[in-house]
């Protein structure tokens, strides 16, 4: 009976020692893993900030392009109106050669206006896509900041042993 009790006591002590060692080893592994997660989240946050700046730059560039295309479109409309007045005046005066020249200028301005409208639409589409991408990047950055906070709390808890 004593022998069985000694074996039982020895196995319990070895089990407790192994559990304590595993707890201590697991704790440092947790800290190491949390630090690795923290490092990765910080790297992700830096990349998201870089993406945010890039998207904001793209949006600003697209807005400037759109505004320039709108100015060009307005200029083309004014040119068309002026050329029509001149063409009509030439037709009143009976100058068909100048009227033909003005009509060619009107046609060229109309083609330019169509291109400018197409460019404005494309720029608006680009602005919309960049704004959606910017929103996603900001959302990712918020998520990374949240992950960083949680990883720091985990490291603190693991160090304290709670």
CNS distance restraints for C-alpha pairs under 8 A (distance, minus, plus):
assign (resid   1 and name CA) (resid   5 and name CA) 6.28 0.50 0.50
assign (resid   2 and name CA) (resid   6 and name CA) 6.09 0.50 0.50
assign (resid   3 and name CA) (resid   7 and name CA) 6.19 0.50 0.50
assign (resid   4 and name CA) (resid   8 and name CA) 6.01 0.50 0.50
assign (resid   5 and name CA) (resid   9 and name CA) 6.01 0.50 0.50
assign (resid   6 and name CA) (resid  10 and name CA) 6.00 0.50 0.50
assign (resid   7 and name CA) (resid  11 and name CA) 6.08 0.50 0.50
assign (resid   8 and name CA) (resid  12 and name CA) 6.15 0.50 0.50
assign (resid   9 and name CA) (resid  13 and name CA) 6.20 0.50 0.50
assign (resid  10 and name CA) (resid  14 and name CA) 6.13 0.50 0.50
assign (resid  11 and name CA) (resid  15 and name CA) 5.96 0.50 0.50
assign (resid  12 and name CA) (resid  16 and name CA) 6.16 0.50 0.50
assign (resid  13 and name CA) (resid  17 and name CA) 6.11 0.50 0.50
assign (resid  14 and name CA) (resid  18 and name CA) 6.05 0.50 0.50
assign (resid  15 and name CA) (resid  19 and name CA) 6.10 0.50 0.50
assign (resid  16 and name CA) (resid  20 and name CA) 6.09 0.50 0.50
assign (resid  17 and name CA) (resid  21 and name CA) 6.12 0.50 0.50
assign (resid  18 and name CA) (resid  22 and name CA) 6.02 0.50 0.50
assign (resid  19 and name CA) (resid  23 and name CA) 6.01 0.50 0.50
assign (resid  20 and name CA) (resid  24 and name CA) 6.20 0.50 0.50
assign (resid  21 and name CA) (resid  25 and name CA) 6.03 0.50 0.50
assign (resid  22 and name CA) (resid  26 and name CA) 5.68 0.50 0.50
assign (resid  23 and name CA) (resid  27 and name CA) 5.96 0.50 0.50
assign (resid  24 and name CA) (resid  28 and name CA) 6.55 0.50 0.50
assign (resid  25 and name CA) (resid  29 and name CA) 6.22 0.50 0.50
assign (resid  26 and name CA) (resid  30 and name CA) 6.01 0.50 0.50
assign (resid  27 and name CA) (resid  31 and name CA) 6.31 0.50 0.50
assign (resid  27 and name CA) (resid 158 and name CA) 6.09 0.50 0.50
assign (resid  27 and name CA) (resid 159 and name CA) 7.76 0.50 0.50
assign (resid  27 and name CA) (resid 161 and name CA) 7.52 0.50 0.50
assign (resid  28 and name CA) (resid  32 and name CA) 6.04 0.50 0.50
assign (resid  28 and name CA) (resid 158 and name CA) 7.75 0.50 0.50
assign (resid  29 and name CA) (resid  33 and name CA) 5.99 0.50 0.50
assign (resid  30 and name CA) (resid  34 and name CA) 5.96 0.50 0.50
assign (resid  30 and name CA) (resid 155 and name CA) 7.76 0.50 0.50
assign (resid  30 and name CA) (resid 158 and name CA) 6.92 0.50 0.50
assign (resid  31 and name CA) (resid  35 and name CA) 6.02 0.50 0.50
assign (resid  31 and name CA) (resid 154 and name CA) 7.68 0.50 0.50
assign (resid  31 and name CA) (resid 155 and name CA) 5.40 0.50 0.50
assign (resid  31 and name CA) (resid 158 and name CA) 6.15 0.50 0.50
assign (resid  31 and name CA) (resid 159 and name CA) 7.31 0.50 0.50
assign (resid  32 and name CA) (resid  36 and name CA) 6.20 0.50 0.50
assign (resid  33 and name CA) (resid  37 and name CA) 6.16 0.50 0.50
assign (resid  34 and name CA) (resid  38 and name CA) 6.01 0.50 0.50
assign (resid  34 and name CA) (resid 151 and name CA) 5.63 0.50 0.50
assign (resid  34 and name CA) (resid 152 and name CA) 7.68 0.50 0.50
assign (resid  34 and name CA) (resid 154 and name CA) 6.76 0.50 0.50
assign (resid  34 and name CA) (resid 155 and name CA) 6.08 0.50 0.50
assign (resid  35 and name CA) (resid  39 and name CA) 6.09 0.50 0.50
assign (resid  35 and name CA) (resid 151 and name CA) 7.32 0.50 0.50
assign (resid  35 and name CA) (resid 155 and name CA) 7.19 0.50 0.50
assign (resid  36 and name CA) (resid  40 and name CA) 6.23 0.50 0.50
assign (resid  37 and name CA) (resid  41 and name CA) 6.05 0.50 0.50
assign (resid  37 and name CA) (resid 151 and name CA) 6.84 0.50 0.50
assign (resid  38 and name CA) (resid  42 and name CA) 6.15 0.50 0.50
assign (resid  38 and name CA) (resid 147 and name CA) 7.66 0.50 0.50
assign (resid  38 and name CA) (resid 148 and name CA) 5.62 0.50 0.50
assign (resid  38 and name CA) (resid 151 and name CA) 5.70 0.50 0.50
assign (resid  38 and name CA) (resid 152 and name CA) 7.20 0.50 0.50
assign (resid  39 and name CA) (resid  43 and name CA) 6.26 0.50 0.50
assign (resid  40 and name CA) (resid  44 and name CA) 6.14 0.50 0.50
assign (resid  41 and name CA) (resid  45 and name CA) 6.06 0.50 0.50
assign (resid  41 and name CA) (resid 144 and name CA) 5.61 0.50 0.50
assign (resid  41 and name CA) (resid 145 and name CA) 7.68 0.50 0.50
assign (resid  41 and name CA) (resid 147 and name CA) 6.72 0.50 0.50
assign (resid  41 and name CA) (resid 148 and name CA) 6.09 0.50 0.50
assign (resid  42 and name CA) (resid  46 and name CA) 6.24 0.50 0.50
assign (resid  42 and name CA) (resid 144 and name CA) 7.30 0.50 0.50
assign (resid  42 and name CA) (resid 148 and name CA) 7.04 0.50 0.50
assign (resid  43 and name CA) (resid  47 and name CA) 6.30 0.50 0.50
assign (resid  44 and name CA) (resid  48 and name CA) 6.07 0.50 0.50
assign (resid  44 and name CA) (resid 141 and name CA) 7.80 0.50 0.50
assign (resid  44 and name CA) (resid 144 and name CA) 6.83 0.50 0.50
assign (resid  45 and name CA) (resid  49 and name CA) 6.11 0.50 0.50
assign (resid  45 and name CA) (resid 140 and name CA) 7.86 0.50 0.50
assign (resid  45 and name CA) (resid 141 and name CA) 5.47 0.50 0.50
assign (resid  45 and name CA) (resid 144 and name CA) 5.74 0.50 0.50
assign (resid  45 and name CA) (resid 145 and name CA) 7.13 0.50 0.50
assign (resid  46 and name CA) (resid  50 and name CA) 6.21 0.50 0.50
assign (resid  47 and name CA) (resid  51 and name CA) 6.17 0.50 0.50
assign (resid  48 and name CA) (resid  52 and name CA) 6.04 0.50 0.50
assign (resid  48 and name CA) (resid 137 and name CA) 5.74 0.50 0.50
assign (resid  48 and name CA) (resid 138 and name CA) 7.29 0.50 0.50
assign (resid  48 and name CA) (resid 140 and name CA) 6.86 0.50 0.50
assign (resid  48 and name CA) (resid 141 and name CA) 5.71 0.50 0.50
assign (resid  49 and name CA) (resid  53 and name CA) 6.26 0.50 0.50
assign (resid  49 and name CA) (resid 137 and name CA) 7.76 0.50 0.50
assign (resid  49 and name CA) (resid 138 and name CA) 7.96 0.50 0.50
assign (resid  49 and name CA) (resid 141 and name CA) 7.06 0.50 0.50
assign (resid  50 and name CA) (resid  54 and name CA) 6.21 0.50 0.50
assign (resid  51 and name CA) (resid  55 and name CA) 6.01 0.50 0.50
assign (resid  51 and name CA) (resid 134 and name CA) 7.77 0.50 0.50
assign (resid  51 and name CA) (resid 137 and name CA) 6.75 0.50 0.50
assign (resid  52 and name CA) (resid  56 and name CA) 6.06 0.50 0.50
assign (resid  52 and name CA) (resid 134 and name CA) 5.77 0.50 0.50
assign (resid  52 and name CA) (resid 137 and name CA) 6.05 0.50 0.50
assign (resid  52 and name CA) (resid 138 and name CA) 6.83 0.50 0.50
assign (resid  53 and name CA) (resid  57 and name CA) 6.09 0.50 0.50
assign (resid  54 and name CA) (resid  58 and name CA) 6.19 0.50 0.50
assign (resid  55 and name CA) (resid  59 and name CA) 6.12 0.50 0.50
assign (resid  55 and name CA) (resid 130 and name CA) 5.92 0.50 0.50
assign (resid  55 and name CA) (resid 131 and name CA) 7.52 0.50 0.50
assign (resid  55 and name CA) (resid 133 and name CA) 7.17 0.50 0.50
assign (resid  55 and name CA) (resid 134 and name CA) 5.75 0.50 0.50
assign (resid  56 and name CA) (resid  60 and name CA) 6.19 0.50 0.50
assign (resid  56 and name CA) (resid 130 and name CA) 7.80 0.50 0.50
assign (resid  56 and name CA) (resid 134 and name CA) 7.10 0.50 0.50
assign (resid  57 and name CA) (resid  61 and name CA) 6.16 0.50 0.50
assign (resid  58 and name CA) (resid  62 and name CA) 6.03 0.50 0.50
assign (resid  58 and name CA) (resid 127 and name CA) 7.93 0.50 0.50
assign (resid  58 and name CA) (resid 130 and name CA) 7.03 0.50 0.50
assign (resid  59 and name CA) (resid  63 and name CA) 6.08 0.50 0.50
assign (resid  59 and name CA) (resid 126 and name CA) 7.76 0.50 0.50
assign (resid  59 and name CA) (resid 127 and name CA) 5.45 0.50 0.50
assign (resid  59 and name CA) (resid 130 and name CA) 6.12 0.50 0.50
assign (resid  59 and name CA) (resid 131 and name CA) 7.08 0.50 0.50
assign (resid  60 and name CA) (resid  64 and name CA) 6.21 0.50 0.50
assign (resid  61 and name CA) (resid  65 and name CA) 6.20 0.50 0.50
assign (resid  62 and name CA) (resid  66 and name CA) 6.02 0.50 0.50
assign (resid  62 and name CA) (resid 123 and name CA) 5.65 0.50 0.50
assign (resid  62 and name CA) (resid 124 and name CA) 7.69 0.50 0.50
assign (resid  62 and name CA) (resid 126 and name CA) 6.87 0.50 0.50
assign (resid  62 and name CA) (resid 127 and name CA) 6.10 0.50 0.50
assign (resid  63 and name CA) (resid  67 and name CA) 6.06 0.50 0.50
assign (resid  63 and name CA) (resid 123 and name CA) 7.16 0.50 0.50
assign (resid  63 and name CA) (resid 124 and name CA) 7.83 0.50 0.50
assign (resid  63 and name CA) (resid 127 and name CA) 7.03 0.50 0.50
assign (resid  64 and name CA) (resid  68 and name CA) 6.16 0.50 0.50
assign (resid  65 and name CA) (resid  69 and name CA) 6.13 0.50 0.50
assign (resid  65 and name CA) (resid 123 and name CA) 6.96 0.50 0.50
assign (resid  66 and name CA) (resid  70 and name CA) 6.16 0.50 0.50
assign (resid  66 and name CA) (resid 119 and name CA) 7.28 0.50 0.50
assign (resid  66 and name CA) (resid 120 and name CA) 5.19 0.50 0.50
assign (resid  66 and name CA) (resid 123 and name CA) 5.53 0.50 0.50
assign (resid  66 and name CA) (resid 124 and name CA) 7.08 0.50 0.50
assign (resid  67 and name CA) (resid  71 and name CA) 6.23 0.50 0.50
assign (resid  68 and name CA) (resid  72 and name CA) 6.17 0.50 0.50
assign (resid  69 and name CA) (resid  73 and name CA) 6.03 0.50 0.50
assign (resid  69 and name CA) (resid 116 and name CA) 5.49 0.50 0.50
assign (resid  69 and name CA) (resid 117 and name CA) 7.56 0.50 0.50
assign (resid  69 and name CA) (resid 119 and name CA) 6.69 0.50 0.50
assign (resid  69 and name CA) (resid 120 and name CA) 5.99 0.50 0.50
assign (resid  70 and name CA) (resid  74 and name CA) 6.15 0.50 0.50
assign (resid  70 and name CA) (resid 116 and name CA) 7.16 0.50 0.50
assign (resid  70 and name CA) (resid 117 and name CA) 7.76 0.50 0.50
assign (resid  70 and name CA) (resid 120 and name CA) 6.80 0.50 0.50
assign (resid  71 and name CA) (resid  75 and name CA) 6.15 0.50 0.50
assign (resid  72 and name CA) (resid  76 and name CA) 6.11 0.50 0.50
assign (resid  72 and name CA) (resid 113 and name CA) 7.76 0.50 0.50
assign (resid  72 and name CA) (resid 116 and name CA) 6.86 0.50 0.50
assign (resid  73 and name CA) (resid  77 and name CA) 6.21 0.50 0.50
assign (resid  73 and name CA) (resid 112 and name CA) 7.73 0.50 0.50
assign (resid  73 and name CA) (resid 113 and name CA) 5.33 0.50 0.50
assign (resid  73 and name CA) (resid 116 and name CA) 5.71 0.50 0.50
assign (resid  73 and name CA) (resid 117 and name CA) 7.00 0.50 0.50
assign (resid  74 and name CA) (resid  78 and name CA) 6.26 0.50 0.50
assign (resid  75 and name CA) (resid  79 and name CA) 6.11 0.50 0.50
assign (resid  76 and name CA) (resid  80 and name CA) 6.05 0.50 0.50
assign (resid  76 and name CA) (resid 109 and name CA) 5.59 0.50 0.50
assign (resid  76 and name CA) (resid 110 and name CA) 7.29 0.50 0.50
assign (resid  76 and name CA) (resid 112 and name CA) 7.00 0.50 0.50
assign (resid  76 and name CA) (resid 113 and name CA) 5.89 0.50 0.50
assign (resid  77 and name CA) (resid  81 and name CA) 6.25 0.50 0.50
assign (resid  77 and name CA) (resid 109 and name CA) 7.69 0.50 0.50
assign (resid  77 and name CA) (resid 113 and name CA) 7.27 0.50 0.50
assign (resid  78 and name CA) (resid  82 and name CA) 6.13 0.50 0.50
assign (resid  79 and name CA) (resid  83 and name CA) 5.95 0.50 0.50
assign (resid  79 and name CA) (resid 106 and name CA) 7.66 0.50 0.50
assign (resid  79 and name CA) (resid 109 and name CA) 7.03 0.50 0.50
assign (resid  80 and name CA) (resid  84 and name CA) 6.05 0.50 0.50
assign (resid  80 and name CA) (resid 105 and name CA) 7.91 0.50 0.50
assign (resid  80 and name CA) (resid 106 and name CA) 5.32 0.50 0.50
assign (resid  80 and name CA) (resid 109 and name CA) 6.21 0.50 0.50
assign (resid  80 and name CA) (resid 110 and name CA) 7.27 0.50 0.50
assign (resid  81 and name CA) (resid  85 and name CA) 6.31 0.50 0.50
assign (resid  82 and name CA) (resid  86 and name CA) 6.28 0.50 0.50
assign (resid  83 and name CA) (resid  87 and name CA) 5.92 0.50 0.50
assign (resid  83 and name CA) (resid 102 and name CA) 5.72 0.50 0.50
assign (resid  83 and name CA) (resid 103 and name CA) 7.46 0.50 0.50
assign (resid  83 and name CA) (resid 105 and name CA) 7.09 0.50 0.50
assign (resid  83 and name CA) (resid 106 and name CA) 6.14 0.50 0.50
assign (resid  84 and name CA) (resid  88 and name CA) 5.99 0.50 0.50
assign (resid  84 and name CA) (resid 102 and name CA) 7.28 0.50 0.50
assign (resid  84 and name CA) (resid 103 and name CA) 7.57 0.50 0.50
assign (resid  84 and name CA) (resid 106 and name CA) 7.12 0.50 0.50
assign (resid  85 and name CA) (resid  89 and name CA) 6.10 0.50 0.50
assign (resid  86 and name CA) (resid  90 and name CA) 6.06 0.50 0.50
assign (resid  86 and name CA) (resid  99 and name CA) 7.59 0.50 0.50
assign (resid  86 and name CA) (resid 102 and name CA) 7.06 0.50 0.50
assign (resid  87 and name CA) (resid  91 and name CA) 6.16 0.50 0.50
assign (resid  87 and name CA) (resid  98 and name CA) 7.27 0.50 0.50
assign (resid  87 and name CA) (resid  99 and name CA) 4.64 0.50 0.50
assign (resid  87 and name CA) (resid 100 and name CA) 7.71 0.50 0.50
assign (resid  87 and name CA) (resid 102 and name CA) 5.48 0.50 0.50
assign (resid  87 and name CA) (resid 103 and name CA) 6.79 0.50 0.50
assign (resid  88 and name CA) (resid  92 and name CA) 6.16 0.50 0.50
assign (resid  88 and name CA) (resid  99 and name CA) 7.34 0.50 0.50
assign (resid  89 and name CA) (resid  93 and name CA) 6.23 0.50 0.50
assign (resid  90 and name CA) (resid  94 and name CA) 6.05 0.50 0.50
assign (resid  90 and name CA) (resid  95 and name CA) 5.05 0.50 0.50
assign (resid  90 and name CA) (resid  96 and name CA) 6.78 0.50 0.50
assign (resid  90 and name CA) (resid  98 and name CA) 6.40 0.50 0.50
assign (resid  90 and name CA) (resid  99 and name CA) 5.40 0.50 0.50
assign (resid  91 and name CA) (resid  95 and name CA) 5.76 0.50 0.50
assign (resid  91 and name CA) (resid  96 and name CA) 6.13 0.50 0.50
assign (resid  91 and name CA) (resid  99 and name CA) 6.12 0.50 0.50
assign (resid  95 and name CA) (resid  99 and name CA) 6.30 0.50 0.50
assign (resid  96 and name CA) (resid 100 and name CA) 6.04 0.50 0.50
assign (resid  97 and name CA) (resid 101 and name CA) 6.34 0.50 0.50
assign (resid  98 and name CA) (resid 102 and name CA) 6.17 0.50 0.50
assign (resid  99 and name CA) (resid 103 and name CA) 6.14 0.50 0.50
assign (resid 100 and name CA) (resid 104 and name CA) 6.29 0.50 0.50
assign (resid 101 and name CA) (resid 105 and name CA) 6.35 0.50 0.50
assign (resid 102 and name CA) (resid 106 and name CA) 6.15 0.50 0.50
assign (resid 103 and name CA) (resid 107 and name CA) 6.20 0.50 0.50
assign (resid 104 and name CA) (resid 108 and name CA) 6.18 0.50 0.50
assign (resid 105 and name CA) (resid 109 and name CA) 6.13 0.50 0.50
assign (resid 106 and name CA) (resid 110 and name CA) 6.13 0.50 0.50
assign (resid 107 and name CA) (resid 111 and name CA) 6.32 0.50 0.50
assign (resid 108 and name CA) (resid 112 and name CA) 6.31 0.50 0.50
assign (resid 109 and name CA) (resid 113 and name CA) 6.09 0.50 0.50
assign (resid 110 and name CA) (resid 114 and name CA) 6.27 0.50 0.50
assign (resid 111 and name CA) (resid 115 and name CA) 6.33 0.50 0.50
assign (resid 112 and name CA) (resid 116 and name CA) 6.12 0.50 0.50
assign (resid 113 and name CA) (resid 117 and name CA) 6.12 0.50 0.50
assign (resid 114 and name CA) (resid 118 and name CA) 6.21 0.50 0.50
assign (resid 115 and name CA) (resid 119 and name CA) 6.14 0.50 0.50
assign (resid 116 and name CA) (resid 120 and name CA) 6.11 0.50 0.50
assign (resid 117 and name CA) (resid 121 and name CA) 6.28 0.50 0.50
assign (resid 118 and name CA) (resid 122 and name CA) 6.20 0.50 0.50
assign (resid 119 and name CA) (resid 123 and name CA) 6.01 0.50 0.50
assign (resid 120 and name CA) (resid 124 and name CA) 6.12 0.50 0.50
assign (resid 121 and name CA) (resid 125 and name CA) 6.17 0.50 0.50
assign (resid 122 and name CA) (resid 126 and name CA) 6.15 0.50 0.50
assign (resid 123 and name CA) (resid 127 and name CA) 6.06 0.50 0.50
assign (resid 124 and name CA) (resid 128 and name CA) 6.18 0.50 0.50
assign (resid 125 and name CA) (resid 129 and name CA) 6.26 0.50 0.50
assign (resid 126 and name CA) (resid 130 and name CA) 6.01 0.50 0.50
assign (resid 127 and name CA) (resid 131 and name CA) 5.97 0.50 0.50
assign (resid 128 and name CA) (resid 132 and name CA) 6.28 0.50 0.50
assign (resid 129 and name CA) (resid 133 and name CA) 6.18 0.50 0.50
assign (resid 130 and name CA) (resid 134 and name CA) 5.93 0.50 0.50
assign (resid 131 and name CA) (resid 135 and name CA) 6.15 0.50 0.50
assign (resid 132 and name CA) (resid 136 and name CA) 6.31 0.50 0.50
assign (resid 133 and name CA) (resid 137 and name CA) 6.17 0.50 0.50
assign (resid 134 and name CA) (resid 138 and name CA) 6.13 0.50 0.50
assign (resid 135 and name CA) (resid 139 and name CA) 6.15 0.50 0.50
assign (resid 136 and name CA) (resid 140 and name CA) 6.15 0.50 0.50
assign (resid 137 and name CA) (resid 141 and name CA) 6.12 0.50 0.50
assign (resid 138 and name CA) (resid 142 and name CA) 6.23 0.50 0.50
assign (resid 139 and name CA) (resid 143 and name CA) 6.25 0.50 0.50
assign (resid 140 and name CA) (resid 144 and name CA) 6.11 0.50 0.50
assign (resid 141 and name CA) (resid 145 and name CA) 6.17 0.50 0.50
assign (resid 142 and name CA) (resid 146 and name CA) 6.22 0.50 0.50
assign (resid 143 and name CA) (resid 147 and name CA) 6.17 0.50 0.50
assign (resid 144 and name CA) (resid 148 and name CA) 6.09 0.50 0.50
assign (resid 145 and name CA) (resid 149 and name CA) 6.29 0.50 0.50
assign (resid 146 and name CA) (resid 150 and name CA) 6.33 0.50 0.50
assign (resid 147 and name CA) (resid 151 and name CA) 6.04 0.50 0.50
assign (resid 148 and name CA) (resid 152 and name CA) 6.12 0.50 0.50
assign (resid 149 and name CA) (resid 153 and name CA) 6.27 0.50 0.50
assign (resid 150 and name CA) (resid 154 and name CA) 6.11 0.50 0.50
assign (resid 151 and name CA) (resid 155 and name CA) 6.17 0.50 0.50
assign (resid 152 and name CA) (resid 156 and name CA) 6.19 0.50 0.50
assign (resid 153 and name CA) (resid 157 and name CA) 6.10 0.50 0.50
assign (resid 154 and name CA) (resid 158 and name CA) 6.01 0.50 0.50
assign (resid 155 and name CA) (resid 159 and name CA) 6.10 0.50 0.50
assign (resid 156 and name CA) (resid 160 and name CA) 6.33 0.50 0.50
assign (resid 157 and name CA) (resid 161 and name CA) 6.07 0.50 0.50
assign (resid 157 and name CA) (resid 162 and name CA) 5.57 0.50 0.50
assign (resid 158 and name CA) (resid 162 and name CA) 6.39 0.50 0.50
